[in-house]
Amino acid sequence: MAGGERRSVTIYYKRLADDANYLGDQTLEQAVREALNRPVEGARIKDLWRARCRANPKDDRENVFINHHQDDGNLLFGDLVCFTQGRAQALLATPGDVDEVDVAQFPPPERHEFLNSMMFWMLIGNHAFIIQSPGLRSEALEVYFSWFLTVKTNVCDHRLQVILADELNVANAGGAGVEDVTSIVIGGRVTGQSLAASDAREVIQPGGVDAVRVRREQRDLAEVTEAGDTGFADRVLKAVYGDQERVNAALRAMPEDATLKVSVKLGYERPKKDLDRSALRNLLIAARNLPDSDLSADTKSGKIKGDVIRLTYGPRVLVIGDLLDRNDVKRAMVEAYRNFIDNGRIEP
């Protein structure tokens, strides 16, 4: 594996938070293993890919499922993929020097589907290692495991909600550990450009002759933010302004080159005492699925933010075409686990 093209990736470390003990004596690794081995249609779930598909409740054409999976006895490794049944692929024609090029759509070949997104995961006990993708992030894995262990296989109590909590990377910022953190800052950004008026074009055919009618639309916060996640900023601003219309009116007055930063600082004032680890942990759980850019922490040694705030590992992984080589992804995740153990960042 020494040769070949490599790409830098970020492996996120997460750990199961199961305070209600819905897993009982099982670890997440053991529960998922049991679910994969459950009988279905004269086989086991791990032997029938369609048996592992979870349809999106809002669009049953969209499916998420564990595709490749590998059980080494002491760990589980696999991917999570998403596809939309029958979705066509748009292709751009690239001829010579012309004023514009054509866009065409092609259906998937027979007995194939175009892949929307793919992420990788590894479980060792209650430790989870994840490589996210733009379309599938850790929240998608939480939702899938929750469904897979309860609704699909009945392995766990149906009240189980799989929560994969972060570990802060404060040691890299000179801190003594999680106890060094005094508060968590959750924030987001909304750009004036993203809210600017946009063209929405409709093609109409009066008398058989094509014509174009242009409709000017004003976007609002309920539609878009810079990070693509409207929930946090929208809820905070509605709490400040009172309702959505007042939020939209205020944002439409923003210059297009401006960026509105929205943040909430969560901490506990306890004179002469450190912040309790369990209280901090609850804040981390609440913020676990926010983008790195929307999360920072105040510590006794200063502020940490961005992609260094969470405990991560940054290897270079082999690629085949545009896809990560899954065998090398597994190698890198095992390497991350050993690195964290050897450096005292996590316990076996």
N, C-alpha and C positions, 0 to 999 in steps of 0.2 A: 504493500500500500504506500510505498515511499513516493512513487511517481504519480503523475496525473495532476490535473488542475484542482486547486483547493479554494475554498471560500471561507471567510471568517463568519462564524455564527455565534449566537448567544444562547447558552444553556441556562435556563432559569431553574433555581432550586425552590421547591415548594414542599410543604409537609402537611399531611392530613390533620385537620382540626375536627375532632369528633368528641366534643365535650359531653354530649348526651350519651355517648357510648352505644350508639346504635349498631356498631360493628361487633360489639361484644368482645370476645377474646381474639378475634381475627384482626389482621392487619389489612390495609387496602390491597396490598399485593395478593394476599391469600384469598380475599373476597372476589377479586377480579378473576383469579385463577379458577376458583370454584364456579363462577358464572360462565366462563368459557367452556367448562367441561359439563355443563348441564345438558341433559338429553333433549333433543328436538328432532322431530320428523325422522326417527330411526337412526339418528346420528348424534353428534354433539354440536353445540352452538359454534365452537371454534372451527368446525369442518364445513359450515354453510354460511357464506358471507352474507346472504340476504337475511338470515336469521339474526344478524347483528345490526341491521339497519334501523336507524331511528328517523322517522319522517318528521319534518318540521310541522308542528301543529298549525302554523299559519299558511303553509304551502306544502302539501303532501308530495309534490314533485321533488322537493329538496330533501336529500337524505345525507345523514352522517353515520359513519360506521368505522369500527376497527377493521382495517384491511390486513396488512401484514402484522403478524404477532409471533413472538418467540419466547418460549418458556425455558429458562436455563436452570430451573429448580430453585435457585437463590435470587432470581430477579425475573421480572416480566418486561419485555421491550416490544414496542409496536408503533404504529402510526394511527392517525385519525384522519379520514378523508371525507370530503364533501363533494357531492355532485347533484346537479339538477337534471332530472330525467327528461331526455329529449331536448335539452338546451342546445341551440345552434351556436356555432363558433363564428364570430365575425372576422373576416380577413380583409386586409387592405392591399389592393393592387398597387404595384410600384413600377409603372412603365417609365418611359423616358421623360423628357422635358415637356410637361403639360401643365395646364393651369390648375387642375385638380385631379384626384384619383378616385377610383371607384371603391366602395365598400360593399362586400357581399357576405351573405350568411350561408354556412354549410351545415347540414345536420350531421350528427355523429354517425360513423359507419355502423352497419348492422351489428347488434349485440355489443356495442360499445357506448360509453358515455364520456363526455368531456369533463375533465376534473376541474372543480372550482378551486379547491385549496387542499393542502395537506400539512399536517403537523406531526411531530414525533414526541414520544413519551417513554419513560422508563420508571418502573416502580421497584423499590427495594424496601420491604416492610411498609412503613408509612411515609417513606421518602419518595418524592416525585421529582423527576428531571424532565424539562419540557423545552423543545425548540418550537416557538410559535411561528405562525405565518400570517400574512396580512388578513386572510379570511378566517383563520381559526386560531383563537387565542386560548389562554388557560380557562377562561369562563366556559368555552365550548366543551372542553374536556370534563369540567365539573358537571355540567348538565348531562353529558353523555353517560358518565360513570354513575350518576345518581339514577338515571333511567335504567341503565343496564343492570344494576345491582338490585333494583326494587321492582319496577313495573315489568321488565322483561323476564327476569330470572327468579325473582322472589328470594334471592340469597340473603337480603338484609331487610330489616324493619323498614316499612314503607315511609316512615317519617324521616329516613336518612336523607340528608342533603350533603353531598360530597363538597367539602370546602378545602381548597388547597391554599394554605396560608403562606405568606412570604417570610423570609428571614432577612432582617436588615443587614447590609454589608458595612456596618459602622466601623469594624476593625480596620478597614482599608483607609478610613478617614482619620485615623489616630485615636479613635474611641476605644473604650475598654470592653465594649459589648453592647447588647441591646439596652442594658440598664443605663447606658450613657445618654440615651435619647430622652429629651424632655418634652417634645411635642412633634406631631405630624402635621404637615401642611398639604392639603389637597387642593389642587387648582386646575384651571383649564383656560383656554384662550379662544376668543372669537375674533375673527378678522373682518374688517370692514369690506374687504374685497369679496369674501365668501358670501356676504349679505347683499352685495350690489345687485342691481337689476340685471336679469339675464333674459336672453332671447329664447322663446319657446316657439318652434315653427310647426305649423300644420300645413299639410299639402291638401288642397281642395281641387276639384276638377269641374269647373263651370263649363258646360258645353263641350266636354271632352278635352279641354285644353288645360294643361297643368298650370296652376298658379300657386303662389306661396303667400300665406297670411301670417304676419309676424305679431305675436302677442307678447307684450312686455310684462314680465313677472317680477315681483319683489320677493326675495327669499327672506324667511324669518328664522329665528333661532330654533324653532321646532323642526326645521328641515336640515340644518347644517351647522357644524362648528369646524374649526380647523382640524381637530383630531378625528372628526367623523362621529364622535359620541356626544349627542346633544343632552343627555340626561342630566349630568352634574351641573353644568352651567345654567341650563334652563331652570332647574329647580331652585338654585340659589338666587337667580335674578328674579324669579317670580315671588320668592319670599321677601325680597327687597322692594320690588315695585308693586306687588299685590296681584297682578293678573298678567296674562300673556300679551294682551294688546298693548299695555303700557311698556312691557319689555321690548316688544317689536318696535314700537315708536321710538324708544330711546336708542335702540341699536341702529335704526335706519338713519339716524342723525350722525352716525359715526362717519368720519372720512374713510375713503376706501383704503388708504395707506396706513390706517391705524389698527392696533390690536388691543382688544379689551381683555385684561387679565382678571379672572374670577378665582378667588381662593378662599378657603376656610381653614383656619388653624385650630387643631384639636389638641388639647393638652390638659393637664391637671395642675392646679396651683396647690402645692402642699409645702408650706414654708419649712425649710431645713430638712426636707425629706426628698428622697429620689422618687421618680415616677414608678409606680408598681408595675412589674413586668406583665402581669395579667391584664391590667388596664391598657397598656400599650399594645398588647397582642390583639385586643378587641378592635383597636383603631386600625391595625394592620390588616385584619381580616376584612373590615369594612372597605378598605381601599385597595384590596388585593388585585382587582382586575382593571385598575386605572393604568393608562399608559405611563411609562417612565417619566415622560416630560411633565406629567400632572401630579407628581408626588415628590415631596422633599421632606427632610427631617431636620429639626434643630437639635444639636447635641451640645454637650459641655465643651466640645472642642471646635464647634463651628457648625455650619450648615452643610449637609450632603444632599445631592439631588441628581437628577438625570439618570443615565443608565448604570450608575455605580451605587444607587441607593439599595437595590436588592442584591441578595447573594446570587451571583452568577459566575459562569465560567465561560471563557472566550476562546475556544480552540479553532483551528482551521480544519475543515472537513472536505473530503473528496467529493467532487461533483461529476455526474454523468449527464452530459448535455446541460439542461437547466435544473436537474433534480439532484438533491443530496444523495450520496451513496449511503443507503440505510445501514450497511455493515459498518461503515466508518462512523456513522452517527452513533451507533451503539458503542463502539470503541471509545468515542469521545465522552459519552455519558458515564460509562464505567470509570473512565479516567477522572471525570469531574467528581464522582462519588469518592474515589480514593483520595483525591487531592483535598477535599473538604474534611475527610476523616483524619488524614495525616496532619493537617494544619489545625486540628481542634475546632473547626467551624461547626461541625455537626457530630453527633454520636451515632455509632452503628445501630 
